[in-house]
Amino acid sequence: MAILKSGIPFTGSVGNMSCYTRKDMEGVYIVRTKGGGSRKKIAKSPTCKAIRDNNADFGVSSKAGSNVRWMLTYVKHLADYNITPKLNSLSKIIQSYDRVNPKGKREVLFAKHRQLLNGFSLNNRYPLDGIVRHPLQCTINRTTCSAIVQFPDLIPGVNLFLPWKAPLYRFIISLGILTDNGAKPVQERTHRFVKRVYTAWQTAQIPFAAQQIEVKIENGYADEEGQTLILSIGIEMGEPITNELIGIVKNTGSAKIVMVE
């Protein structure tokens, strides 16, 4: 693999080379050569069984990672790095705990190891814990598919530190139902499995009054052993566009998974 910092930038494939970019490496193009056995050999040859097993496990863990990302639909735009590889890696770790199924047929059972999802941060530069420096009281009710977040009084410079210059901010509270071995995410069905609520927009220099926020998935249920409720909180920055319209400021904000049940 080579890193191209100057020259002719391109993405995609040219001959035996492929080139791509990464969100966290601005202005850098990564070039690598293609290699490995033929598709037919990998699919049929007995000597490639280990490769087939690895590919099968990888496919399952990648789909599982996509399902977790689906649960973060309403806060993932606040990420400051590509969270997909990290979620896939986390899914791979959970998959390795499957001691029942043989390699190539292993499952990713989040419900058995759901606490490994707790605290997953979508930010490297400004994590949410460094912005809101006060524990948030959270509860999840599996019976009603709901969650309550208790925000304390937040005072700028005391327990609230906003590193951005945007004049406004608000919190996003999101709750999702993650099912083990779930089908591939379908965005049109997101509203059935993931809900979010927003606080009102707040002026960045004015203290935030303590308040309790509830988010609920109507007609949802999480009474199966293979289901996990994921509660996420994000902070979003905004600026006025008109007297009535507030726009989201790009490349700002922070979010994390704060609780699972």
Backbone as CSV, one residue per row, in Angstrom:
resi,resn,N_x,N_y,N_z,CA_x,CA_y,CA_z,C_x,C_y,C_z
1,MET,0.844,-1.187,0.000,0.000,0.000,0.000,0.882,1.241,0.000
2,ALA,0.514,2.214,-0.809,1.262,3.459,-0.887,0.330,4.628,-0.621
3,ILE,0.893,5.721,-0.105,0.124,6.934,0.148,0.606,8.014,-0.803
4,LEU,-0.313,8.510,-1.629,0.006,9.511,-2.634,-0.366,10.886,-2.106
5,LYS,0.641,11.728,-1.871,0.395,13.071,-1.353,0.462,14.129,-2.443
6,SER,0.968,13.759,-3.603,1.013,14.684,-4.726,0.982,13.870,-6.004
7,GLY,0.765,14.518,-7.100,0.679,13.812,-8.373,-0.703,13.946,-8.963
8,ILE,-1.191,12.886,-9.598,-2.502,12.914,-10.232,-3.482,12.183,-9.331
9,PRO,-4.333,12.906,-8.609,-5.276,12.238,-7.718,-6.410,11.576,-8.486
10,PHE,-6.784,10.367,-8.081,-7.926,9.681,-8.675,-8.455,8.686,-7.661
11,THR,-9.681,8.255,-7.845,-10.252,7.191,-7.029,-10.818,6.127,-7.946
12,GLY,-10.829,4.888,-7.472,-11.301,3.785,-8.294,-10.152,2.887,-8.703
13,SER,-10.333,2.150,-9.785,-9.337,1.185,-10.250,-8.754,1.601,-11.586
14,VAL,-7.455,1.392,-11.713,-6.747,1.573,-12.980,-5.795,0.397,-13.115
15,GLY,-6.088,-0.507,-14.055,-5.248,-1.681,-14.227,-5.220,-2.521,-12.970
16,ASN,-4.020,-2.726,-12.442,-3.842,-3.552,-11.251,-3.796,-2.728,-9.969
17,MET,-4.178,-1.452,-10.076,-4.123,-0.575,-8.909,-5.507,-0.033,-8.585
18,SER,-5.747,0.186,-7.307,-6.964,0.863,-6.866,-6.564,2.002,-5.944
19,CYS,-7.345,3.061,-5.987,-7.020,4.260,-5.215,-8.277,4.733,-4.485
20,TYR,-8.107,5.148,-3.228,-9.254,5.626,-2.462,-8.789,6.682,-1.464
21,THR,-9.746,7.399,-0.902,-9.450,8.432,0.086,-10.042,8.045,1.428
22,ARG,-9.586,8.731,2.473,-10.132,8.528,3.811,-10.533,9.873,4.395
23,LYS,-11.657,9.864,5.121,-12.190,11.098,5.682,-11.212,11.754,6.646
24,ASP,-10.451,10.939,7.396,-9.555,11.481,8.404,-8.160,11.796,7.866
25,MET,-7.965,11.682,6.540,-6.669,11.999,5.922,-6.921,12.907,4.728
26,GLU,-7.134,14.176,5.004,-7.503,15.133,3.965,-6.360,15.344,2.974
27,GLY,-6.700,15.310,1.689,-5.722,15.547,0.643,-4.785,14.392,0.380
28,VAL,-5.063,13.235,0.966,-4.195,12.064,0.810,-4.948,10.974,0.056
29,TYR,-4.286,10.363,-0.928,-4.862,9.268,-1.710,-4.061,7.999,-1.434
30,ILE,-4.768,6.937,-1.090,-4.117,5.668,-0.764,-4.207,4.743,-1.966
31,VAL,-3.055,4.226,-2.392,-2.975,3.378,-3.581,-2.513,1.985,-3.167
32,ARG,-3.181,0.957,-3.697,-2.749,-0.408,-3.424,-2.954,-1.266,-4.660
33,THR,-2.186,-2.343,-4.732,-2.307,-3.260,-5.866,-3.281,-4.377,-5.532
34,LYS,-3.907,-4.904,-6.558,-4.835,-6.014,-6.385,-4.053,-7.324,-6.362
35,GLY,-4.565,-8.303,-5.641,-3.869,-9.584,-5.576,-4.770,-10.672,-5.043
36,GLY,-4.193,-11.868,-4.833,-4.965,-12.983,-4.301,-5.376,-13.959,-5.381
37,GLY,-6.006,-15.065,-4.957,-6.458,-16.086,-5.889,-7.670,-15.638,-6.680
38,SER,-7.985,-16.410,-7.713,-9.147,-16.090,-8.539,-10.428,-16.346,-7.747
39,ARG,-11.506,-15.718,-8.185,-12.788,-15.892,-7.510,-13.235,-17.354,-7.545
40,LYS,-13.018,-18.022,-8.666,-13.434,-19.416,-8.801,-12.644,-20.318,-7.855
41,LYS,-11.345,-20.074,-7.758,-10.510,-20.885,-6.881,-10.936,-20.722,-5.424
42,ILE,-11.190,-19.492,-5.018,-11.596,-19.245,-3.633,-12.932,-19.911,-3.330
43,ALA,-13.833,-19.926,-4.317,-15.173,-20.481,-4.104,-15.194,-22.004,-4.094
44,LYS,-14.253,-22.659,-4.794,-14.336,-24.110,-4.981,-13.207,-24.907,-4.346
45,SER,-12.024,-24.353,-4.295,-10.862,-25.134,-3.880,-10.911,-25.497,-2.393
46,PRO,-10.633,-26.785,-2.067,-10.571,-27.199,-0.650,-9.493,-26.455,0.128
47,THR,-8.441,-26.047,-0.578,-7.354,-25.343,0.103,-7.757,-23.929,0.521
48,CYS,-8.879,-23.459,0.004,-9.331,-22.093,0.310,-10.487,-22.065,1.308
49,LYS,-10.717,-23.200,1.976,-11.833,-23.246,2.925,-11.678,-22.207,4.031
50,ALA,-10.465,-22.043,4.516,-10.241,-21.054,5.574,-10.592,-19.651,5.091
51,ILE,-10.277,-19.373,3.827,-10.615,-18.063,3.261,-12.125,-17.903,3.185
52,ARG,-12.813,-18.966,2.742,-14.274,-18.899,2.653,-14.900,-18.696,4.034
53,ASP,-14.364,-19.392,5.024,-14.883,-19.229,6.385,-14.665,-17.804,6.886
54,ASN,-13.473,-17.284,6.634,-13.179,-15.911,7.053,-14.097,-14.919,6.352
55,ASN,-14.317,-15.145,5.049,-15.192,-14.249,4.292,-16.623,-14.306,4.815
56,ALA,-17.077,-15.518,5.151,-18.438,-15.673,5.674,-18.588,-14.952,7.014
57,ASP,-17.612,-15.144,7.896,-17.654,-14.459,9.190,-17.585,-12.947,9.012
58,PHE,-16.754,-12.523,8.067,-16.617,-11.085,7.818,-17.938,-10.495,7.332
59,GLY,-18.626,-11.222,6.459,-19.912,-10.739,5.962,-20.930,-10.579,7.075
60,VAL,-20.959,-11.541,7.990,-21.902,-11.480,9.114,-21.563,-10.317,10.045
61,SER,-20.277,-10.161,10.373,-19.884,-9.090,11.290,-20.072,-7.716,10.656
62,SER,-19.857,-7.618,9.344,-20.062,-6.341,8.657,-21.535,-5.951,8.659
63,LYS,-22.410,-6.937,8.421,-23.847,-6.649,8.455,-24.271,-6.243,9.860
64,ALA,-23.703,-6.906,10.856,-24.011,-6.551,12.244,-23.555,-5.127,12.550
65,GLY,-22.361,-4.771,12.058,-21.881,-3.407,12.248,-22.796,-2.392,11.588
66,SER,-23.322,-2.741,10.412,-24.259,-1.856,9.713,-25.532,-1.658,10.518
67,ASN,-25.968,-2.704,11.212,-27.178,-2.591,12.022,-26.971,-1.678,13.228
68,VAL,-25.785,-1.716,13.823,-25.496,-0.782,14.912,-25.467,0.644,14.365
69,ARG,-24.850,0.810,13.204,-24.802,2.136,12.578,-26.213,2.641,12.295
70,TRP,-27.105,1.728,11.929,-28.505,2.079,11.693,-29.130,2.655,12.961
71,MET,-28.770,2.102,14.103,-29.293,2.602,15.373,-28.812,4.025,15.663
72,LEU,-27.755,4.447,14.977,-27.178,5.784,15.178,-27.587,6.746,14.068
73,THR,-28.657,6.422,13.365,-29.100,7.201,12.210,-29.157,8.699,12.491
74,TYR,-29.689,9.087,13.629,-29.956,10.502,13.894,-28.805,11.231,14.574
75,VAL,-27.715,10.530,14.856,-26.551,11.196,15.445,-25.266,10.941,14.659
76,LYS,-25.305,10.048,13.682,-24.064,9.669,12.998,-23.458,10.816,12.201
77,HIS,-24.268,11.825,11.833,-23.715,12.975,11.112,-22.800,13.815,12.003
78,LEU,-22.813,13.545,13.295,-21.968,14.278,14.233,-20.587,13.646,14.386
79,ALA,-20.373,12.493,13.780,-19.080,11.804,13.881,-17.989,12.607,13.185
80,ASP,-16.792,12.592,13.755,-15.667,13.280,13.119,-14.657,12.292,12.529
81,TYR,-15.046,11.021,12.430,-14.230,10.020,11.760,-15.167,8.967,11.188
82,ASN,-14.630,8.089,10.375,-15.435,7.027,9.773,-15.697,5.948,10.824
83,ILE,-16.921,5.892,11.328,-17.232,4.961,12.414,-17.461,3.535,11.927
84,THR,-17.655,3.346,10.624,-17.987,2.013,10.114,-16.913,0.972,10.425
85,PRO,-15.626,1.209,10.131,-14.613,0.196,10.462,-14.559,-0.123,11.954
86,LYS,-14.750,0.882,12.789,-14.698,0.654,14.234,-15.886,-0.184,14.695
87,LEU,-17.069,0.062,14.116,-18.240,-0.746,14.456,-18.076,-2.176,13.953
88,ASN,-17.505,-2.321,12.760,-17.248,-3.664,12.232,-16.250,-4.415,13.109
89,SER,-15.236,-3.705,13.580,-14.239,-4.320,14.458,-14.876,-4.752,15.777
90,LEU,-15.746,-3.908,16.317,-16.448,-4.250,17.549,-17.337,-5.473,17.343
91,SER,-18.015,-5.520,16.197,-18.861,-6.679,15.877,-18.022,-7.943,15.745
92,LYS,-16.829,-7.801,15.170,-15.931,-8.942,15.014,-15.494,-9.485,16.373
93,ILE,-15.246,-8.586,17.311,-14.859,-9.016,18.657,-15.998,-9.794,19.311
94,ILE,-17.210,-9.273,19.205,-18.365,-9.959,19.788,-18.588,-11.299,19.095
95,GLN,-18.358,-11.349,17.793,-18.498,-12.606,17.046,-17.515,-13.656,17.559
96,SER,-16.339,-13.228,17.970,-15.323,-14.178,18.449,-15.742,-14.866,19.745
97,TYR,-16.749,-14.321,20.431,-17.238,-14.934,21.663,-18.227,-16.065,21.401
98,ASP,-18.579,-16.285,20.143,-19.484,-17.389,19.800,-18.690,-18.694,19.823
99,ARG,-18.869,-19.471,20.877,-18.155,-20.740,21.028,-19.005,-21.932,20.596
100,VAL,-20.217,-21.662,20.130,-21.133,-22.737,19.753,-20.990,-23.100,18.281
101,ASN,-21.009,-22.107,17.423,-20.963,-22.342,15.982,-19.526,-22.406,15.477
102,PRO,-19.269,-23.200,14.439,-17.920,-23.286,13.869,-17.576,-22.029,13.083
103,LYS,-16.311,-21.850,12.840,-15.863,-20.712,12.055,-16.506,-20.762,10.683
104,GLY,-16.977,-19.634,10.231,-17.705,-19.560,8.972,-19.203,-19.497,9.174
105,LYS,-19.644,-19.855,10.406,-21.075,-19.808,10.730,-21.319,-19.104,12.065
106,ARG,-20.321,-18.363,12.516,-20.448,-17.705,13.812,-21.394,-16.507,13.737
107,GLU,-22.082,-16.266,14.845,-23.056,-15.186,14.916,-22.508,-14.021,15.743
108,VAL,-23.135,-12.866,15.581,-22.816,-11.691,16.393,-24.002,-11.463,17.324
109,LEU,-23.874,-11.916,18.551,-24.978,-11.868,19.510,-24.793,-10.668,20.442
110,PHE,-25.277,-9.515,19.985,-25.129,-8.295,20.778,-25.805,-8.419,22.137
111,ALA,-26.972,-9.083,22.168,-27.744,-9.145,23.414,-26.962,-9.802,24.547
112,LYS,-26.077,-10.747,24.221,-25.286,-11.425,25.248,-24.109,-10.583,25.718
113,HIS,-23.703,-9.636,24.891,-22.523,-8.825,25.213,-22.824,-7.349,24.980
114,ARG,-24.047,-6.944,25.259,-24.478,-5.587,24.912,-23.677,-4.502,25.613
115,GLN,-23.121,-4.805,26.790,-22.383,-3.767,27.511,-21.131,-3.320,26.760
116,LEU,-20.683,-4.126,25.807,-19.520,-3.725,25.010,-19.848,-2.560,24.088
117,LEU,-21.140,-2.321,23.855,-21.555,-1.185,23.024,-21.624,0.106,23.833
118,ASN,-21.765,-0.023,25.129,-21.957,1.146,25.985,-20.726,2.050,25.962
119,GLY,-20.949,3.333,25.753,-19.851,4.290,25.739,-19.197,4.484,24.390
120,PHE,-19.721,3.830,23.341,-19.124,3.997,22.013,-19.213,5.463,21.604
121,SER,-18.065,6.064,21.314,-18.002,7.483,20.963,-17.873,7.670,19.462
122,LEU,-18.561,8.659,18.948,-18.499,8.975,17.524,-17.464,10.045,17.236
123,ASN,-16.701,10.424,18.255,-15.772,11.539,18.077,-14.421,11.259,18.716
124,ASN,-13.389,11.670,18.016,-12.030,11.577,18.537,-11.552,12.916,19.086
125,ARG,-11.865,13.989,18.380,-11.333,15.296,18.766,-12.084,15.893,19.955
126,TYR,-13.393,15.908,19.868,-14.200,16.487,20.944,-15.262,15.484,21.402
127,PRO,-14.899,14.523,22.235,-15.887,13.555,22.732,-16.930,14.247,23.604
128,LEU,-18.108,13.657,23.651,-19.223,14.266,24.381,-18.901,14.457,25.859
129,ASP,-18.157,13.526,26.446,-17.827,13.632,27.871,-16.982,14.861,28.184
130,GLY,-16.247,15.351,27.193,-15.448,16.546,27.400,-16.234,17.824,27.179
131,ILE,-17.418,17.708,26.602,-18.275,18.871,26.358,-19.278,19.035,27.490
132,VAL,-19.973,17.955,27.812,-20.899,17.954,28.952,-20.186,17.256,30.106
133,ARG,-19.636,18.037,31.012,-18.823,17.478,32.095,-19.657,17.320,33.365
134,HIS,-20.719,16.571,33.196,-21.602,16.255,34.317,-22.325,14.967,33.960
135,PRO,-22.371,13.998,34.869,-23.046,12.736,34.545,-24.513,12.959,34.184
136,LEU,-24.957,12.309,33.123,-26.354,12.375,32.714,-27.081,11.158,33.275
137,GLN,-28.176,11.389,33.954,-28.958,10.297,34.524,-29.882,9.733,33.447
138,CYS,-29.710,8.445,33.124,-30.481,7.821,32.044,-31.128,6.532,32.536
139,THR,-32.330,6.281,32.066,-33.009,5.015,32.343,-33.660,4.519,31.062
140,ILE,-33.721,3.207,30.913,-34.368,2.580,29.763,-35.414,1.600,30.276
141,ASN,-36.587,1.652,29.675,-37.668,0.733,30.023,-37.940,-0.170,28.828
142,ARG,-37.571,-1.433,28.940,-37.752,-2.368,27.827,-39.234,-2.647,27.565
143,THR,-40.040,-2.634,28.617,-41.462,-2.951,28.457,-42.173,-1.920,27.589
144,THR,-41.869,-0.645,27.814,-42.521,0.428,27.056,-41.687,0.920,25.882
145,CYS,-40.503,0.337,25.700,-39.587,0.777,24.632,-39.359,2.286,24.717
146,SER,-38.972,2.721,25.876,-38.775,4.152,26.091,-37.533,4.385,26.939
147,ALA,-37.090,5.627,26.941,-35.931,6.014,27.747,-36.139,7.427,28.256
148,ILE,-35.573,7.707,29.406,-35.641,9.040,29.999,-34.221,9.507,30.282
149,VAL,-33.937,10.744,29.892,-32.634,11.361,30.156,-32.863,12.598,31.008
150,GLN,-32.160,12.674,32.120,-32.263,13.828,33.009,-31.039,14.715,32.799
151,PHE,-31.269,15.881,32.180,-30.193,16.845,31.986,-30.115,17.754,33.210
152,PRO,-28.926,17.984,33.748,-28.774,18.906,34.875,-28.695,20.346,34.371
153,ASP,-28.615,21.290,35.288,-28.283,22.660,34.895,-26.880,22.641,34.294
154,LEU,-26.753,23.199,33.116,-25.454,23.240,32.440,-25.017,24.696,32.299
155,ILE,-23.859,24.998,32.852,-23.357,26.366,32.850,-22.097,26.433,31.998
156,PRO,-22.092,27.289,30.958,-20.905,27.416,30.107,-19.659,27.752,30.929
157,GLY,-18.604,27.016,30.686,-17.355,27.248,31.390,-17.256,26.553,32.729
158,VAL,-18.349,25.934,33.188,-18.347,25.210,34.457,-18.499,23.714,34.213
159,ASN,-19.630,23.332,33.625,-19.818,21.920,33.266,-20.281,21.742,31.823
160,LEU,-20.228,22.833,31.063,-20.524,22.793,29.631,-19.435,23.546,28.883
161,PHE,-18.730,22.832,28.004,-17.623,23.435,27.259,-17.842,23.195,25.767
162,LEU,-18.254,24.240,25.074,-18.509,24.160,23.635,-17.281,24.671,22.890
163,PRO,-16.570,23.815,22.171,-15.344,24.235,21.492,-15.582,24.959,20.170
164,TRP,-16.843,25.073,19.767,-17.156,25.709,18.483,-17.749,27.101,18.712
165,LYS,-17.674,27.946,17.693,-18.122,29.330,17.819,-19.567,29.537,17.374
166,ALA,-20.249,28.474,17.020,-21.652,28.593,16.612,-22.479,29.162,17.772
167,PRO,-23.470,30.003,17.475,-24.223,30.682,18.538,-25.272,29.833,19.243
168,LEU,-25.674,28.709,18.630,-26.769,27.918,19.178,-26.394,26.440,19.268
169,TYR,-27.077,25.728,20.145,-26.890,24.279,20.221,-28.177,23.629,20.709
170,ARG,-28.294,22.349,20.468,-29.402,21.561,21.005,-28.932,20.125,21.187
171,PHE,-29.654,19.382,21.997,-29.337,17.979,22.214,-30.281,17.095,21.410
172,ILE,-29.745,15.964,20.957,-30.527,14.932,20.280,-30.514,13.700,21.175
173,ILE,-31.679,13.163,21.443,-31.783,11.931,22.223,-32.399,10.878,21.322
174,SER,-31.685,9.784,21.107,-32.112,8.756,20.150,-32.187,7.391,20.829
175,LEU,-33.225,6.628,20.478,-33.396,5.282,21.018,-33.680,4.321,19.875
176,GLY,-32.947,3.208,19.836,-33.130,2.231,18.766,-33.229,0.812,19.292
177,ILE,-33.920,-0.039,18.532,-34.054,-1.459,18.870,-33.139,-2.258,17.949
178,LEU,-32.088,-2.824,18.506,-31.138,-3.632,17.748,-31.465,-5.108,17.952
179,THR,-31.674,-5.828,16.855,-32.017,-7.244,16.919,-30.845,-8.089,16.434
180,ASP,-30.477,-9.097,17.212,-29.412,-10.008,16.792,-29.790,-10.681,15.480
181,ASN,-28.802,-10.816,14.591,-29.019,-11.451,13.288,-30.142,-10.772,12.511
182,GLY,-30.240,-9.455,12.696,-31.280,-8.699,11.999,-31.019,-8.623,10.508
183,ALA,-32.069,-8.328,9.767,-31.945,-8.186,8.324,-31.140,-6.933,7.995
184,LYS,-30.735,-6.839,6.747,-29.998,-5.669,6.293,-30.838,-4.416,6.514
185,PRO,-30.229,-3.332,7.033,-30.994,-2.118,7.305,-31.733,-1.599,6.074
186,VAL,-32.966,-1.193,6.284,-33.785,-0.582,5.234,-34.177,0.802,5.736
187,GLN,-33.637,1.844,5.105,-33.833,3.196,5.607,-35.302,3.586,5.681
188,GLU,-36.110,3.045,4.767,-37.532,3.386,4.765,-38.245,2.880,6.019
189,ARG,-37.631,1.945,6.731,-38.247,1.375,7.933,-37.618,1.917,9.216
190,THR,-36.735,2.905,9.067,-36.025,3.428,10.232,-36.984,3.902,11.316
191,HIS,-38.062,4.575,10.920,-38.985,5.148,11.899,-39.623,4.089,12.794
192,ARG,-39.603,2.839,12.363,-40.196,1.763,13.165,-39.254,1.273,14.261
193,PHE,-37.963,1.493,14.068,-36.979,0.921,14.992,-36.100,1.958,15.683
194,VAL,-36.096,3.175,15.191,-35.264,4.222,15.788,-36.090,5.505,15.913
195,LYS,-36.091,6.085,17.089,-36.791,7.347,17.326,-35.829,8.349,17.944
196,ARG,-36.150,9.636,17.730,-35.322,10.669,18.348,-36.197,11.853,18.726
197,VAL,-35.734,12.592,19.716,-36.352,13.853,20.103,-35.237,14.880,20.260
198,TYR,-35.617,16.143,20.146,-34.658,17.236,20.261,-35.058,18.152,21.413
199,THR,-34.069,18.722,22.064,-34.360,19.826,22.966,-34.545,21.077,22.114
200,ALA,-35.042,22.135,22.720,-35.129,23.408,22.003,-33.717,23.949,21.777
201,TRP,-33.581,24.790,20.778,-32.287,25.427,20.547,-31.945,26.327,21.735
202,GLN,-30.684,26.283,22.137,-30.207,27.060,23.273,-29.114,28.019,22.818
203,THR,-29.071,29.199,23.434,-27.985,30.133,23.169,-26.727,29.651,23.882
204,ALA,-25.630,29.638,23.167,-24.404,29.014,23.678,-23.879,29.661,24.956
205,GLN,-24.118,30.969,25.138,-23.549,31.664,26.294,-24.466,31.657,27.516
206,ILE,-25.686,31.138,27.357,-26.668,31.181,28.443,-26.787,29.803,29.095
207,PRO,-26.896,29.741,30.424,-27.042,28.440,31.095,-28.247,27.655,30.594
208,PHE,-28.070,26.356,30.561,-29.115,25.423,30.132,-29.860,24.951,31.372
209,ALA,-31.175,25.177,31.415,-31.963,24.796,32.587,-32.183,23.291,32.621
210,ALA,-32.094,22.721,33.804,-32.295,21.277,33.967,-33.652,20.863,33.411
211,GLN,-33.682,19.734,32.744,-34.937,19.234,32.183,-34.857,17.733,31.960
212,GLN,-36.028,17.136,31.913,-36.140,15.698,31.691,-36.746,15.454,30.319
213,ILE,-36.093,14.593,29.534,-36.533,14.308,28.168,-36.835,12.820,28.039
214,GLU,-37.956,12.513,27.423,-38.328,11.120,27.180,-38.388,10.855,25.681
215,VAL,-37.885,9.716,25.276,-37.994,9.261,23.888,-38.625,7.876,23.917
216,LYS,-39.576,7.657,23.011,-40.325,6.403,23.031,-40.557,5.905,21.617
217,ILE,-40.407,4.605,21.432,-40.696,3.976,20.146,-42.127,3.454,20.207
218,GLU,-43.029,4.172,19.584,-44.442,3.794,19.617,-44.644,2.438,18.936
219,ASN,-45.439,1.606,19.584,-45.741,0.267,19.067,-44.497,-0.611,18.948
220,GLY,-43.431,-0.199,19.613,-42.215,-1.009,19.595,-42.226,-2.036,20.710
221,TYR,-41.388,-3.025,20.578,-41.268,-4.028,21.635,-39.832,-4.545,21.659
222,ALA,-39.378,-4.859,22.852,-38.025,-5.398,23.028,-38.073,-6.479,24.091
223,ASP,-39.033,-7.394,23.916,-39.224,-8.442,24.913,-38.552,-9.755,24.540
224,GLU,-37.789,-9.740,23.454,-37.073,-10.941,23.056,-35.644,-10.900,23.594
225,GLU,-35.088,-12.069,23.864,-33.732,-12.135,24.413,-32.699,-11.559,23.450
226,GLY,-32.962,-11.672,22.173,-31.994,-11.222,21.183,-32.143,-9.777,20.767
227,GLN,-32.748,-8.956,21.618,-32.932,-7.546,21.294,-32.236,-6.664,22.320
228,THR,-31.713,-5.553,21.841,-31.003,-4.599,22.687,-31.505,-3.198,22.389
229,LEU,-31.816,-2.441,23.427,-32.186,-1.038,23.266,-30.933,-0.184,23.406
230,ILE,-30.708,0.678,22.426,-29.515,1.525,22.403,-29.930,2.987,22.526
231,LEU,-29.446,3.641,23.572,-29.734,5.055,23.813,-28.501,5.886,23.473
232,SER,-28.684,6.843,22.580,-27.583,7.712,22.150,-27.947,9.167,22.407
233,ILE,-26.935,9.957,22.707,-27.132,11.390,22.904,-26.104,12.135,22.072
234,GLY,-26.557,13.188,21.414,-25.666,14.020,20.627,-25.930,15.488,20.897
235,ILE,-24.945,16.314,20.609,-25.114,17.759,20.690,-24.851,18.327,19.305
236,GLU,-25.762,19.144,18.846,-25.747,19.667,17.480,-25.639,21.188,17.551
237,MET,-24.803,21.776,16.708,-24.615,23.222,16.692,-25.411,23.838,15.543
238,GLY,-25.914,25.059,15.779,-26.721,25.710,14.755,-26.454,27.202,14.675
239,GLU,-26.913,27.800,13.579,-26.838,29.246,13.400,-28.084,29.707,12.648
240,PRO,-28.593,30.905,12.966,-29.816,31.383,12.324,-29.620,31.624,10.822
241,ILE,-30.617,31.203,10.054,-30.663,31.506,8.624,-31.664,32.635,8.395
242,THR,-32.816,32.530,9.032,-33.826,33.593,9.063,-34.317,33.699,10.503
243,ASN,-35.327,34.537,10.719,-35.885,34.661,12.067,-36.503,33.361,12.563
244,GLU,-36.939,32.516,11.631,-37.638,31.293,11.996,-36.850,30.017,11.708
245,LEU,-35.804,30.125,10.920,-35.089,28.935,10.454,-33.666,28.911,10.983
246,ILE,-33.286,27.770,11.525,-31.930,27.573,12.042,-31.263,26.460,11.257
247,GLY,-30.068,26.722,10.779,-29.325,25.736,10.005,-28.309,25.005,10.861
248,ILE,-28.042,23.753,10.503,-27.045,22.952,11.213,-25.654,23.325,10.712
249,VAL,-24.739,23.557,11.628,-23.362,23.883,11.270,-22.599,22.579,11.041
250,LYS,-22.066,22.428,9.845,-21.359,21.196,9.501,-20.029,21.093,10.249
251,ASN,-19.563,19.856,10.389,-18.269,19.564,11.015,-18.188,20.057,12.460
252,THR,-19.322,20.055,13.125,-19.361,20.371,14.553,-20.229,19.319,15.246
253,GLY,-20.263,19.374,16.553,-21.120,18.461,17.303,-20.389,17.225,17.793
254,SER,-21.083,16.464,18.617,-20.490,15.271,19.218,-21.611,14.339,19.663
255,ALA,-21.312,13.038,19.762,-22.335,12.064,20.153,-21.685,10.793,20.681
256,LYS,-22.466,10.016,21.419,-22.003,8.725,21.916,-23.202,7.871,22.317
257,ILE,-22.960,6.577,22.431,-23.943,5.671,23.022,-23.783,5.782,24.533
258,VAL,-24.842,6.197,25.214,-24.733,6.449,26.650,-25.283,5.313,27.502
259,MET,-26.129,4.448,26.898,-26.709,3.362,27.686,-27.273,2.292,26.774
260,VAL,-27.178,1.054,27.194,-27.799,-0.063,26.482,-28.547,-0.918,27.501
261,GLU,-29.598,-1.571,27.028,-30.395,-2.391,27.950,-30.998,-3.564,27.186
